[in-house]
Amino acid sequence: MRHLMNPLDFTVEELNQLFDLANDIEKNPEKYAHICAGKKLATCFYEPSTRTRLSFETAMYNLGGTVLGFSDAASSSASKGESVSDTIRIISCYADICAMRHPKEGAPMVAAGKSRIPVINAGDGGHQHPTQTLTDLLTIRSLKGRLSDFTIGLCGDLKFGRTVHSLINALARYENIRFVFISPPELKVPDYITEMLKEKGIAYEEVIRLEDCIAKLDLLYMTRVQRERFFNEEDYVRLKDFYILDKSKMNLAGKDMLVLHPLPRVNEISVEVDTDERAAYFKQVQYGVYVRMALILTLLELAC
């Protein structure tokens, strides 16, 4: 039995196989429509989510399976004080696979240690969000045709953004990736990440103004400033509008640059950008369904 806690749980070769499967699902959905008949996915979400939870549920329904679970801690026995360890023991009696989101870092890992079914980390605090990273990688590979030899700018909340941390660690395994970190000093990427890049000899730079670097990017990964990660409302209000990607900034970018965003968007990408052919964030959502379908099949050992 295998779990997914971190994008690095899969080797590069295994990721290639997963993405090949996801692309085949995209091209031949009818081939996979009933492969999970009789299987149940439990979505245990202790923290609010729209895209991730519904993406998992859609993935399982597309595979012919069924879904059970809860969408917030208040509607589960956690509100009565039940531990994650006990919850997963119970869920293991009901379902064949579990996707868990939790505000506490490491909670899905605790669950995996007690579970009798595969557990997927669907986001734990500011730590990891591996299935978003798989989505990001599949989107890049599908639209750019490669996962190497490009410059990616990551913009916004690079301190608390778990999607950013996961993506950087995942991309660091590919050849000739160059990172540009775009953030105010208060939200800069954590030191442990820049130290890792230095140790591996991977090029990166840190800038404050998006306008100063957008022209040299092949990919721009925008993120929102996350209110729920701030301890101080005043700091959030001061920083929430620090970056807004609009048409004028897009005019500075290359014609082949792609804009990604893990969503939800607040106002960091103007709606006028949505009609730009380089805006790929809604395509990203669709790729998220395909990669979660592939992941479910892989962990349940049902991959064709």
Order of alpha helices (4+ residues) and beta strands (2+ residues): alpha-beta-alpha-beta-alpha-beta-alpha-beta-alpha-beta-alpha-beta-alpha-beta-beta-alpha-alpha-beta-alpha
